Amino acid sequence: MATHAERAMAQLLDLGFDRLLTSGQAASAYAGRRLLAHLVEQAGKRLIVMAGGGIRPDNVAELVRDGGVRELHFSASRVVEIASGTG
């Protein structure tokens, strides 16, 4: 874990990284969603911030909305039925 997230992000950008997998320095990505949002803003279009850790069907929508992430990493350890919202 980086001590200074903003400085670490700047270094990743300077080194040419194109993706960062992080939970936002928290036990879960949902808990770290505020820092995730800040990192997404700092990275702009130069780097993809991928949220990972503790992503579940009941928190994924809020994580995407509040964290601003567009890519997720999860284990998909069980099948969950959801309504498709179509038809």
C-alpha positions as CSV (number, residue, x, y, z in Angstrom):
1,M,0.0,0.0,0.0
2,A,1.3,3.4,-1.0
3,T,1.7,5.9,1.8
4,H,0.7,8.8,-0.4
5,A,-1.9,7.7,-3.0
6,E,-1.7,10.9,-5.1
7,R,2.1,10.7,-5.4
8,A,2.0,7.0,-6.2
9,M,-0.6,7.7,-9.0
10,A,1.7,10.4,-10.4
11,Q,4.6,8.0,-10.5
12,L,2.4,5.3,-12.2
13,L,1.4,7.9,-14.8
14,D,5.0,9.0,-15.4
15,L,6.1,5.4,-15.8
16,G,3.4,4.8,-18.5
17,F,1.2,2.4,-16.7
18,D,-2.3,2.1,-18.2
19,R,-4.2,0.3,-15.5
20,L,-4.2,0.3,-11.6
21,L,-6.0,-2.5,-9.6
22,T,-6.9,-1.1,-6.2
23,S,-9.4,-1.2,-3.4
24,G,-8.7,2.5,-2.6
25,Q,-6.5,1.6,0.3
26,A,-9.4,0.0,2.2
27,A,-10.5,-3.5,3.1
28,S,-12.9,-3.4,0.2
29,A,-13.4,-1.3,-2.9
30,Y,-16.7,-0.2,-1.5
31,A,-15.1,1.1,1.6
32,G,-12.4,2.8,-0.4
33,R,-14.8,4.3,-3.0
34,R,-14.0,7.9,-2.1
35,L,-10.3,7.5,-2.7
36,L,-11.1,5.5,-5.9
37,A,-13.1,8.5,-7.1
38,H,-10.2,10.8,-6.4
39,L,-7.8,8.5,-8.2
40,V,-10.1,8.2,-11.2
41,E,-10.3,12.0,-11.4
42,Q,-6.5,12.4,-11.1
43,A,-5.8,9.7,-13.7
44,G,-8.3,11.2,-16.2
45,K,-8.1,9.3,-19.5
46,R,-4.4,8.4,-19.0
47,L,-4.9,5.4,-16.8
48,I,-7.8,3.0,-15.9
49,V,-8.5,2.6,-12.2
50,M,-9.9,-0.9,-11.7
51,A,-11.7,-1.5,-8.4
52,G,-11.1,-4.8,-6.7
53,G,-11.9,-6.4,-3.4
54,G,-15.2,-7.2,-1.8
55,I,-17.3,-6.3,-4.8
56,R,-20.8,-7.8,-4.4
57,P,-24.1,-7.5,-6.2
58,D,-25.5,-5.3,-3.4
59,N,-22.7,-2.7,-3.6
60,V,-21.5,-2.7,-7.2
61,A,-23.9,-0.1,-8.5
62,E,-23.1,2.4,-5.7
63,L,-19.4,1.6,-6.1
64,V,-19.5,2.5,-9.8
65,R,-21.6,5.6,-9.2
66,D,-19.6,6.9,-6.2
67,G,-16.2,5.6,-7.2
68,G,-16.4,6.6,-10.8
69,V,-14.7,3.3,-11.9
70,R,-15.5,1.7,-15.2
71,E,-13.7,-1.6,-14.7
72,L,-14.1,-4.1,-11.9
73,H,-12.1,-7.1,-10.7
74,F,-14.0,-9.7,-8.7
75,S,-13.9,-13.4,-8.0
76,A,-17.4,-14.4,-9.2
77,S,-17.5,-17.2,-6.7
78,R,-21.2,-17.9,-7.0
79,V,-24.0,-17.4,-9.4
80,V,-26.5,-14.6,-8.5
81,E,-29.8,-14.2,-10.4
82,I,-30.6,-10.6,-11.3
83,A,-33.5,-9.0,-13.2
84,S,-32.4,-7.9,-16.6
85,G,-34.6,-4.9,-16.7
86,T,-35.7,-5.7,-20.3
87,G,-39.1,-6.7,-21.4
